Amino acid sequence: MNAETLVRTWFDRWTTGDFLDLPITDDFTHTSPFGTIAGKPAYLDLVRQNTDKFLGQTFTLHDALYADDKACVRYTARQGDSFSLDVSEWYYLRGGLIQKIVAYYHIGEVRQERRLTN
């Protein structure tokens, strides 16, 4: 599978809730502002324990770059009427599967000392 097909499969599986069949390697890692989850079993177990947070989302893909062994996608995830998250993710591929994802998004309020003024 090429990078674009893998990434589209990733989003399709999340949209349908078929997270047990994600196209990921056994040594898959996912890094986000919450930390790093190492290994396919650990990742799937985390999702299984938190299906209310992971499943039932829709995705709007805004931009994507694809190379032979990696991809970068910017998208908005929505769940219900009250949750929306803008995300940029790098996907690193190996052997026709996703080996690693590094996700960037904002998870909380901006501290007062970091706010911009004008």
Protein Blocks (a to p, Z undefined) as FASTA:
>chain_A
ZZklmmmmmmmmmmnopamlcccdfklccddfkbccehjklmmmmmmmmmmmmgopacdd
fbdcddfkbccddddddehjkbccddddddddeehiafbdcddddfbdcdfklpccZZ
